[in-house]
């Protein structure tokens, strides 16, 4: 497929071009200082002074840095820049940065821009976007303020619906509504389903789906059957399913079994699950497909439609799929356990203990279902006891450490009497993810002196870990103990060399009313040297590509060093060390993403360090390369590519590339496929 098929010719694409021109105008010494300040999360007078530099490109780049750093002390300077700067692109960047800081103190100055209906350029669009981020970040006790901001956003989008809307304003306004969740958002969003722009129609349907609003369902029943854009059809199917639109059953069944695009078929299958029509289960089981992604979606839907029915055709189908997949697909295991709980357990008794940790994890997820069997099932007690017994045996299986977190979570669902002792024992395991999971689950139990004592001891052991997952989980659980001993241990974590650990400790102490220790968080002790910064910045304005070869074929990514230089450099360095060679693609969510870069294969692995986010204005269109996170500034080696536009990810995950050739290969990838190599050119 030709490269042009994957390049979105719209205002967003033009923004990518302008980024190279703008940042190439920033002198290297200045860009080095800005980049290092970002990397250290350092907001200081030097960076503040750059906001008034005579060079507009420098002001714009410094504003972006202020947003990335996220220090609330930058709000006044950014607000003045947005109001007074003579350059329109600088004002727009200042608005974007205010959204990244997420400070409620910036709301009023943004509202003034949004309410100015004569302002129709990028500034108004970015102000809308920023207000949505601020509203979405407000704590529970500020719900009234969130409603106020949401009303402003909805009114602005209502104005856009009455005139020839600027595409950027419409799209960012729709996402702002999604984040702020204003009352009466449905009728406003439904108006954009009539837009001549397919991306606007798609995003409007996406917002309606995520907000579970049915105001546009009549129009969506038409779009799901006739729209030429598969993203629109897929999102229309999502809304019709999520809102349980019974009249859409024939439309969803048709899309699920006959649409030419897999994304639409998957959304149709998911929609049928929500409609709760058991007839769909039988029809889907008879649907012939070799596409594993669709097979897994069919399993999920069948499991939801005909639970505890012991339907023989479904049992035969589940057994057939398990034989092909060696019990490694949790979707199949869970669905089998739901439809035929007694038969599934009987089949497990005949199965030799799996040696593949993926199978153990999948089975553990299925056994969780027995903790919530309905009271109407006469054999509930016996089945639950058998499932719990199986899980206890699984804890003793050899060489399946990566599955233990799933087994522990499944066992915790049954609330056994000795759960606390089991979890405390696993606080001593060598695997950092096992210890982190045990700590998380201990935090869900009633506080006790014993739990506090064991968590404190476990926190000290984390100082030798290369990953900080256990350290962060232990801090969270210590925070739930609400005792002086626990708070003292959390204070000790303020001396950790890990910036994220110090930051989490300060956040917990403030939430517990112990005091404000934010001044002790300090700067990031970065791994990067001046040579690293120079190497990363030298790529700005140059073409850098990555050819990813998988078991399904190859695809090419154009990296974006102008927008995310350190993220690109990290990816390039890992690729050139052959880090990605042989790594399994551990996550595939059809119509959402494929994800790779975890050497463990369970979604928890990384290179042993974290990199900072480099949030930018590049949108998550189809074929976008992003950095996977478990929280802000937790990137490392895991990356993902989007199957479809994902506007809710904008401004939250670093974009650092675009697939420009071979997107059809990305669409064919299934969980378990392998990256053979990534070659940088």
C-alpha positions in Angstrom: 0.0 0.0 0.0 1.3 3.4 -0.9 2.7 5.8 1.7 0.2 8.5 0.8 -2.6 6.3 2.0 -1.5 6.8 5.6 -0.7 10.5 5.6 -3.7 12.5 6.8 -3.9 15.6 4.7 -5.5 18.0 7.0 -4.6 20.9 9.4 -3.0 18.4 11.8 -0.5 17.3 9.2 0.4 20.9 8.5 1.2 21.4 12.1 3.8 18.6 11.9 5.5 20.4 9.0 5.6 23.7 10.9 7.2 22.1 14.0 10.4 21.3 12.1 10.6 24.8 10.8 10.0 26.4 14.2 12.3 24.3 16.4 15.1 24.4 13.8 15.1 28.2 14.4 16.0 27.8 18.0 19.8 28.1 18.4 21.4 24.8 19.6 22.8 26.2 22.9 19.3 27.5 23.9 17.7 24.3 22.8 20.2 22.3 24.9 19.3 24.4 28.0 15.6 24.0 27.4 15.8 20.3 26.8 17.9 19.7 29.9 15.5 21.7 32.0 12.6 19.6 30.7 14.5 16.4 31.4 15.2 17.4 34.9 11.7 18.8 35.4 13.2 22.1 36.4 11.2 25.4 36.2 13.5 28.3 37.0 14.2 32.0 36.2 16.3 31.1 33.2 13.4 29.3 31.5 11.0 32.0 32.6 13.2 34.6 30.9 13.0 32.7 27.6 9.3 33.3 27.5 10.1 37.0 26.7 12.9 36.4 24.3 12.9 38.4 21.1 12.9 35.2 19.0 9.4 33.9 18.7 10.6 30.3 18.1 12.4 30.4 21.4 9.3 31.7 23.2 7.2 29.0 21.7 9.7 26.2 22.6 10.1 27.6 26.2 6.3 27.6 26.6 6.1 24.0 25.6 8.8 23.2 28.1 6.9 24.9 30.9 3.8 22.8 30.1 5.9 19.6 30.1 7.5 20.5 33.4 4.1 21.2 34.9 5.1 23.5 37.7 2.2 25.6 38.8 4.6 28.5 39.3 4.7 28.9 35.5 0.9 29.6 35.2 1.1 33.4 35.5 3.9 33.7 32.9 2.1 31.4 30.5 -1.2 33.2 30.9 0.5 36.5 30.1 2.2 35.0 27.1 -1.1 33.7 25.8 -2.8 37.1 26.2 0.0 39.5 25.1 2.4 37.8 22.7 2.5 39.2 19.2 2.9 35.8 17.5 -0.2 33.7 17.1 1.6 30.4 17.3 3.3 31.4 20.5 -0.1 32.3 22.1 -1.6 29.0 21.0 1.4 27.1 22.4 1.0 29.0 25.7 -2.7 27.8 25.9 -1.6 24.2 25.1 1.0 24.5 27.9 -1.6 25.7 30.4 -3.6 22.6 29.7 -0.6 20.4 30.4 0.0 22.1 33.8 -3.6 21.3 34.7 -3.9 24.1 37.2 -7.3 25.4 38.1 -5.8 28.8 38.5 -5.5 29.0 34.7 -9.1 28.4 34.0 -10.4 32.0 34.0 -7.9 33.3 31.5 -8.7 30.4 29.2 -12.5 30.9 29.6 -12.0 34.5 28.3 -10.5 33.2 25.1 -13.1 30.5 24.6 -16.0 32.9 25.1 -14.6 35.2 22.5 -16.6 33.9 19.5 -14.7 36.2 17.1 -11.5 34.2 17.9 -11.6 31.4 15.3 -7.9 30.4 15.0 -5.7 27.8 16.7 -5.7 29.8 20.0 -9.4 29.2 20.7 -9.0 25.5 19.8 -6.0 25.1 22.2 -7.8 27.1 24.9 -10.8 24.7 24.6 -8.4 21.7 24.8 -6.7 23.2 27.9 -10.0 23.8 29.7 -11.0 20.2 29.0 -7.7 18.9 30.6 -8.1 21.2 33.6 -11.7 20.1 34.1 -10.8 16.5 33.8 -8.0 16.8 36.4 -10.1 18.6 39.1 -10.6 16.6 42.3 -13.9 15.3 43.5 -14.4 18.2 45.9 -14.4 20.6 43.0 -17.3 19.1 41.1 -19.1 22.4 40.9 -16.2 24.0 39.2 -15.9 21.1 36.8 -19.5 21.6 35.8 -18.9 25.2 35.3 -16.0 24.6 33.0 -17.9 21.9 31.2 -20.7 24.3 30.5 -18.3 26.8 29.0 -16.9 24.1 26.7 -20.3 22.8 25.6 -21.5 26.3 24.8 -18.4 27.0 22.7 -18.9 23.8 20.8 -22.6 24.6 20.3 -21.4 27.9 18.6 -19.1 25.9 16.3 -22.0 23.6 15.3 -23.9 26.6 13.9 -21.2 27.8 11.6 -18.6 26.3 9.3 -16.5 24.9 12.1 -12.7 25.0 12.1 -11.7 21.4 12.0 -9.1 21.8 14.8 -11.6 23.6 17.0 -14.3 21.0 16.4 -12.0 18.1 17.2 -10.3 19.6 20.2 -13.7 20.8 21.5 -15.2 17.4 21.2 -12.3 15.9 23.2 -12.7 18.7 25.7 -16.3 17.7 26.2 -15.3 14.1 26.6 -12.9 15.1 29.4 -15.1 17.6 31.2 -18.4 15.6 30.9 -20.9 18.5 30.9 -24.6 18.1 31.3 -26.6 18.0 28.1 -23.5 17.1 26.1 -25.3 14.6 24.0 -27.4 16.8 21.7 -24.3 19.0 21.1 -22.1 16.1 20.1 -24.9 14.6 17.9 -24.9 17.7 15.7 -21.4 16.9 14.6 -22.5 13.5 13.3 -23.7 15.4 10.3 -20.3 17.0 9.6 -19.0 16.6 6.0 -15.6 15.9 7.7 -15.4 12.1 8.4 -12.8 12.7 11.2 -15.2 15.0 13.0 -18.0 12.5 12.6 -15.7 9.8 13.9 -14.6 11.8 17.0 -18.2 12.8 17.8 -19.2 9.2 17.7 -16.2 8.2 19.9 -17.2 10.8 22.5 -20.8 9.6 22.5 -19.5 6.1 23.0 -17.2 7.0 25.9 -19.9 9.1 27.6 -22.5 6.4 26.9 -24.9 8.9 25.4 -27.7 7.9 22.9 -28.7 11.3 21.6 -27.4 10.5 18.1 -28.5 6.9 17.8 -31.0 7.4 14.9 -28.3 9.0 12.8 -25.7 6.4 14.0 -27.9 3.5 12.7 -27.7 5.1 9.3 -23.9 5.8 9.6 -23.0 2.3 10.8 -24.5 0.9 7.6 -23.5 3.5 5.0 -20.6 5.7 6.0 -17.5 5.2 3.8 -15.1 5.8 6.6 -14.5 2.6 8.6 -13.6 4.6 11.7 -17.1 6.2 11.6 -18.8 2.9 11.1 -16.8 1.3 14.0 -17.5 4.1 16.4 -21.2 4.2 15.4 -21.3 0.5 16.3 -19.7 1.1 19.6 -22.3 3.7 20.6 -25.2 1.6 19.5 -23.9 -1.3 21.6 -22.9 0.7 24.7 -26.3 2.4 24.8 -28.1 -0.9 24.3 -30.0 0.3 21.3 -32.2 -2.8 20.6 -33.3 -1.5 17.2 -29.7 -1.7 16.0 -29.4 -5.5 16.3 -29.7 -6.3 12.6 -27.2 -3.5 11.8 -24.6 -4.7 14.3 -25.0 -8.3 13.3 -24.4 -7.4 9.7 -21.3 -5.3 10.5 -20.0 -8.1 12.8 -20.1 -10.7 10.2 -19.8 -9.0 6.8 -18.0 -5.6 7.0 -14.9 -5.4 4.9 -12.9 -3.8 7.7 -11.8 -5.7 10.8 -12.2 -2.7 13.0 -15.9 -2.5 12.1 -16.4 -6.2 12.5 -14.8 -6.1 16.0 -16.9 -3.2 17.1 -20.0 -4.9 15.8 -19.2 -8.0 17.8 -18.6 -6.0 20.9 -21.9 -4.1 20.3 -23.8 -7.4 20.2 -22.5 -8.3 23.6 -24.0 -5.2 25.1 -27.4 -5.8 23.5 -27.8 -9.0 25.5 -29.6 -10.9 22.7 -28.7 -14.6 23.3 -29.5 -15.4 19.7 -26.4 -13.5 18.7 -24.2 -16.0 20.6 -25.3 -18.9 18.4 -24.9 -16.8 15.2 -21.4 -15.7 16.1 -20.3 -19.3 16.9 -21.3 -20.2 13.4 -19.4 -17.3 11.9 -16.3 -18.7 10.1 -13.2 -16.7 10.6 -9.5 -17.5 11.0 -8.7 -14.0 12.4 -7.5 -14.5 15.9 -8.5 -11.0 17.0 -12.1 -11.6 15.9 -12.1 -15.1 17.5 -11.2 -13.6 20.9 -13.8 -10.9 20.6 -16.4 -13.6 19.7 -15.4 -15.5 22.8 -15.9 -12.5 25.0 -19.3 -11.8 23.6 -20.5 -15.4 23.8 -19.4 -15.5 27.4 -21.5 -12.4 28.2 -24.5 -13.5 26.3 -25.1 -17.1 27.5 -23.6 -17.4 31.0 -24.2 -20.7 33.0 -26.1 -22.2 30.1 -23.8 -25.2 29.4 -24.5 -24.7 25.8 -22.9 -27.7 24.0 -22.0 -25.9 20.8 -20.2 -23.2 22.7 -18.3 -25.9 24.8 -17.2 -27.6 21.6 -16.0 -24.3 20.2 -14.1 -23.3 23.3 -12.4 -26.6 23.5 -11.4 -26.3 19.8 -9.9 -22.9 20.3 -8.1 -23.9 23.5 -6.5 -26.7 21.7 -5.2 -24.3 19.0 -4.0 -21.7 21.5 -2.7 -24.0 24.2 -4.8 -22.3 26.9 -2.9 -19.1 26.5 -5.8 -16.8 25.7 -7.6 -15.5 28.8 -10.6 -14.4 26.6 -11.3 -18.1 25.7 -10.7 -19.4 29.3 -12.9 -16.7 30.9 -15.7 -17.2 28.4 -15.6 -21.0 28.8 -15.8 -20.6 32.6 -18.7 -18.3 32.3 -20.8 -20.4 30.0 -20.1 -23.9 31.5 -18.4 -23.4 34.9 -18.6 -27.1 36.0 -17.4 -28.4 32.6 -14.5 -26.0 32.6 -13.3 -27.1 36.0 -13.7 -30.7 35.0 -11.5 -30.1 31.9 -8.9 -28.5 34.1 -8.7 -31.6 36.2 -7.7 -33.6 33.1 -5.0 -31.0 32.1 -1.4 -31.4 33.1 0.0 -28.4 35.0 0.9 -25.9 32.3 4.6 -25.0 31.9 3.8 -21.9 30.0 3.3 -19.0 32.4 0.9 -17.4 29.9 -1.5 -20.4 30.2 -1.3 -20.2 34.0 -2.2 -16.5 33.9 -5.0 -17.1 31.5 -6.5 -19.9 33.6 -6.1 -17.8 36.8 -8.1 -15.0 35.2 -10.9 -17.6 34.3 -11.0 -18.9 37.9 -11.7 -15.4 39.2 -15.1 -15.8 37.7 -16.0 -18.4 40.3 -15.8 -15.8 43.1 -18.8 -14.0 41.6 -21.1 -16.9 40.5 -24.8 -16.0 41.0 -26.6 -17.2 44.1 -29.1 -18.9 41.8 -26.5 -21.5 40.8 -27.0 -24.5 43.2 -23.4 -25.6 42.9 -21.9 -22.2 43.6 -20.3 -23.1 46.9 -18.7 -26.3 45.6 -17.5 -24.7 42.3 -16.0 -21.7 44.2 -14.1 -24.1 46.6 -12.7 -26.1 43.7 -11.6 -23.0 41.9 -9.9 -21.6 45.0 -8.2 -25.0 45.6 -6.8 -24.9 42.0 -5.4 -21.4 42.5 -3.6 -22.5 45.7 -2.0 -25.3 43.7 -1.0 -22.9 41.0 1.0 -20.8 43.5 3.3 -23.9 43.8 3.8 -24.4 40.0 7.5 -24.1 39.1 9.0 -21.5 36.6 5.8 -19.5 36.2 6.7 -16.4 38.2 5.2 -14.0 35.6 1.8 -15.6 36.2 1.9 -15.2 40.0 0.4 -11.7 40.0 -2.7 -13.0 38.2 -2.9 -15.9 40.5 -2.7 -13.7 43.6 -5.4 -11.3 42.2 -7.7 -14.2 41.4 -7.2 -15.7 44.9 -7.8 -12.4 46.5 -11.2 -12.3 44.8 -12.3 -15.2 47.1 -11.2 -13.4 50.3 -9.8 -16.5 51.9 -9.0 -16.3 55.7 -5.3 -16.6 55.2 -5.0 -14.1 52.4 -2.9 -11.7 54.5 -0.3 -14.4 55.3 -0.1 -15.4 51.6 0.4 -11.9 50.5 3.0 -11.1 53.1 4.9 -14.2 52.1 5.0 -12.9 48.5 6.4 -9.6 49.6 9.7 -11.4 49.9 9.7 -12.8 46.3 12.6 -11.8 44.0 10.3 -10.7 41.2 9.5 -7.0 41.5 6.1 -7.3 39.9 5.0 -10.1 42.3 6.0 -8.0 45.3 4.2 -5.0 43.8 1.0 -7.0 43.3 1.2 -8.4 46.9 1.6 -4.9 48.2 -1.4 -3.6 46.2 -3.6 -6.4 47.5 -2.4 -5.8 51.1 -3.5 -2.2 50.7 -7.0 -3.4 50.0 -7.2 -5.3 53.3 -8.2 -3.6 56.6 -5.1 -1.7 58.1 -3.1 -3.5 60.7 0.2 -3.2 62.5 1.4 -6.4 61.0 0.7 -5.2 57.4 2.5 -1.9 58.2 5.5 -3.6 59.6 5.9 -6.0 56.6 5.3 -3.2 54.1 8.1 -1.1 55.8 10.5 -4.0 55.5 9.5 -4.6 51.9 10.1 -0.9 51.0 13.7 -1.1 52.2 14.3 -4.1 49.9 13.1 -2.1 46.9 16.2 0.1 47.0 18.0 -2.7 45.1 15.3 -2.9 42.4 15.9 -1.8 38.8 12.2 -1.2 38.4 10.2 1.0 40.8 6.9 -0.8 40.5 7.1 -2.5 43.9 8.3 0.7 45.6 5.4 2.7 44.3 2.9 0.0 45.2 4.2 -0.3 48.7 4.0 3.5 49.2 0.4 3.5 48.0 -0.5 0.7 50.5 1.4 2.4 53.3 -0.6 5.5 52.6 -3.8 3.4 53.3 -2.5 2.3 56.8 -3.1 5.9 58.1 -0.7 5.4 61.0 2.3 7.3 62.3 4.6 4.4 61.6 3.4 4.2 58.0 3.7 7.9 57.5 7.2 7.9 58.9 8.2 5.2 56.4 6.7 7.3 53.6 8.7 10.3 54.7 11.9 8.1 54.5 11.0 7.6 50.8 11.5 11.3 50.2 15.2 10.4 50.2 14.9 7.9 47.4 17.1 8.5 44.4 14.1 7.8 42.2 12.2 11.0 41.3 8.9 9.2 40.9 9.2 7.6 44.3 9.9 10.9 45.9 7.0 12.5 44.1 4.6 9.7 45.1 5.7 10.0 48.7 5.0 13.7 48.8 1.6 13.3 47.1 0.5 10.6 49.7 1.7 12.6 52.7 -0.2 15.7 51.5 -3.4 13.6 50.9 -3.0 12.1 54.4 -2.8 15.5 56.0 0.8 15.0 57.2 2.1 18.1 55.5 3.3 19.5 52.2 6.7 18.0 51.3 6.7 19.0 47.6 9.8 21.1 48.1 11.7 17.9 48.9 10.8 16.2 45.6 13.6 18.1 43.9 14.8 17.5 40.3 15.1 14.4 38.2 18.5 12.8 38.4 18.6 12.2 34.7 20.7 9.5 32.9 21.4 11.8 30.0 24.6 13.7 29.4 25.3 16.7 27.3 26.5 14.3 24.6 23.1 12.5 24.7 21.2 15.8 24.4 23.4 16.9 21.4 22.9 13.6 19.7 19.1 13.7 20.2 18.8 17.3 19.0 21.0 16.8 16.0 18.2 14.8 14.4 15.8 17.8 14.3 15.0 18.6 10.7 16.4 15.3 9.5 14.4 12.3 8.3 14.7 9.3 10.7 12.9 6.1 10.0 12.5 2.7 11.7 11.7 -0.4 9.7 10.0 -2.9 12.0 10.0 -6.5 10.8 7.6 -8.9 12.5 6.4 -12.4 11.9 3.5 -10.9 9.9 5.7 -8.7 7.7 7.4 -5.2 7.9 6.2 -1.7 8.4 8.0 1.6 8.3 7.8 4.4 10.9 8.8 8.0 10.3 10.1 9.1 13.7 9.5 12.7 14.9 12.6 14.0 16.6 11.4 17.6 16.4 8.4 16.8 18.6 10.0 14.3 21.0 13.8 14.3 20.6 14.7 12.4 23.8 11.9 9.8 23.2 13.1 9.2 19.7 16.7 9.0 20.8 15.8 6.4 23.5 13.9 4.3 20.9 16.8 4.6 18.4 19.4 3.6 21.0 17.4 0.5 22.1 16.8 -0.5 18.5 20.5 -0.2 17.6 21.3 -2.4 20.6 18.9 -5.1 19.2 16.9 -4.7 22.4 13.6 -5.4 20.5 14.8 -8.4 18.6 12.7 -11.4 19.5 10.2 -9.6 21.8 6.7 -10.8 21.7 3.9 -8.4 20.9 2.1 -8.8 24.2 -1.0 -6.6 23.6 -3.4 -6.3 20.7 -6.7 -4.5 21.1 -8.5 -4.4 17.8 -9.6 -0.9 16.7 -7.3 0.5 19.4 -3.6 -0.5 19.5 -0.8 -3.0 19.1 1.8 -2.8 21.9 5.4 -4.1 22.1 8.7 -3.5 23.8 8.3 -5.6 27.0 11.0 -8.2 27.4 8.9 -10.0 30.1 5.9 -10.3 27.8 3.4 -9.6 30.6 3.1 -5.9 30.1 5.2 -5.0 33.1 8.7 -5.1 31.7 11.1 -2.4 30.6 14.7 -1.4 30.2 15.4 -0.8 33.9 14.9 3.0 33.8 12.2 5.6 33.0 12.2 8.5 30.6 10.2 11.7 30.9 7.1 12.3 28.8 7.5 14.8 25.9 3.9 15.7 25.3 3.3 17.5 22.1 0.6 18.8 19.8 0.7 15.8 17.4 -2.6 14.1 17.5 -3.3 10.4 17.9 -4.6 9.6 14.4 -4.6 6.2 12.9 -1.0 4.8 12.5 0.4 6.9 15.3 3.4 5.7 17.3 3.2 6.5 21.1 5.1 5.7 24.2 3.3 3.4 26.6 3.0 4.5 30.3 1.8 3.3 33.7 1.7 7.0 34.8 3.3 10.3 34.0 7.0 10.0 33.2 7.1 6.2 33.3 8.1 5.5 29.7 10.9 3.2 28.9 10.9 0.7 26.0 7.2 -0.1 25.5 5.6 1.5 22.4 2.2 1.2 20.7 0.7 1.9 17.3 -2.9 3.0 16.9 -5.4 1.2 14.6 -7.7 4.2 14.6 -7.8 7.8 15.9 -7.7 7.9 19.7 -8.3 11.6 20.6 -8.6 10.8 24.4 -4.8 10.0 24.3 -3.9 13.4 23.0 -1.8 15.4 25.4 -1.4 12.4 27.7 1.0 10.1 25.9 4.1 11.1 23.9 3.7 10.8 20.2 7.0 10.1 18.5 6.3 8.7 15.1 3.9 7.8 12.3 3.6 4.5 10.4 4.0 5.6 6.7 4.3 2.2 5.0 2.9 -1.2 5.8 -0.1 -0.2 8.0 -1.9 -3.3 6.5 0.8 -5.4 8.3 0.0 -3.6 11.6 -3.7 -4.4 11.1 -2.9 -8.1 10.7 -0.7 -8.4 13.8 -2.1 -10.7 16.6 -1.1 -11.1 20.2 1.9 -13.5 20.3 3.5 -12.3 17.0 7.1 -11.4 17.4 9.3 -8.5 16.4 12.2 -9.9 14.5 14.1 -6.7 14.2 13.9 -2.9 14.2 16.3 -1.2 11.8 17.0 2.5 12.0 17.7 4.4 8.8 
